[in-house]
Amino acid sequence: MFSIAPSARLRPSPFYAATLAEGVTSFTTYNHMLMPTGYGDPEAEYWRLIEGVSQWDVSVERQVELKGPDAGRLAQILAPRDLSACKAGQGKYVPLCNHDGVLINDPILLKLDDDRYWLSIADSNIWFWARAIAAERGLKVAIGEPDVSPMAVQGPMAENVVAGIFGDWVRDLRYFWFRETRIQGIPVTVARSGWSKQGGFEIYLRDGRRGSDLWNIVREAGQPFGIGPGNPNWVERIESGLLSFGGDTDAATNPFEVRMGGYVDLEAADEVIGIAALRRIAAAGPRRRQLGVMLDGGRPETPGFTWHDIASGGRKIGDLTNCAWSYRLKRNIGFALVAASARPGDPVTVDLAGREVAGRLCDLPFL
């Protein structure tokens, strides 16, 4: 048993007290915050997401706000995806890259207005990156972190819960679209999004003092549907083929290697960060590709903190970047970042802490 020492460098979320009341048993750190990772029964939390509705504190998905007359230009400079048709109230999944075309984050970009955007980021300091690029280019844009904290409501029953709170208009929201509204005086932004393939919404709290109030509103509305606490579910996201930036990527990964090539527009303007490098990578072909791997053996593996070598024919061809026991497939599955020459169906061996486990590469997603 251990405890986390309080520190001004590590912030609790507006939902922290509510998650304690729900019986949270574990946290991780993400964007200098505490993120709940479990409530004591991983399999029950998994099935709640698959069959019902799950409530998540994902306030660690911080927003980098771009505001000012050059906000749209900066957003496009940062994102090698054509944003010209993006409308207010619409979100887009975007790869952010450095000048070498290396993926440095994969946020959802939300356009609130022509002069105001949010980047809902994964775990890295994009606030500093955006500020540096804006200063370098002499752009008229203010960059900061607004008081915005997302909560996710995920699962096949999520739409009924969120519609019961806000009204049936949420049923008409298209994926990644959003609307600003209020509930019991609490300002929120409601988006159809979330890090699962089971369907759902993210409710962006815009007043950090009201975290417990919003949590309890959602909790109460979800009672008829069996709502309970959860977290971005490790097993479901692997089954569904969802990328985890920083977990499934390294310091050299480009978007083409991890199935994000469809979000790169090579005809983007030359001023877009990394676009020249991305054009060269696309022309030459990426060195690696992301596939699934299904491992033999009938016991759940606990691979730990590191990537694991994947070999074929006695030669290393890449790495296992994650691994989980699939409750639906009844076997260990994971992502393989392997040589571009590797193909689905190839037999491989994975070195798990000195023990070789046989497996076979496959397409993603698993389910």
Order of alpha helices (4+ residues) and beta strands (2+ residues): alpha-beta-beta-alpha-beta-beta-alpha-beta-beta-beta-beta-beta-alpha-beta-beta-alpha-beta-beta-beta-alpha-beta-alpha-alpha-beta-beta-beta-beta-beta-beta-beta
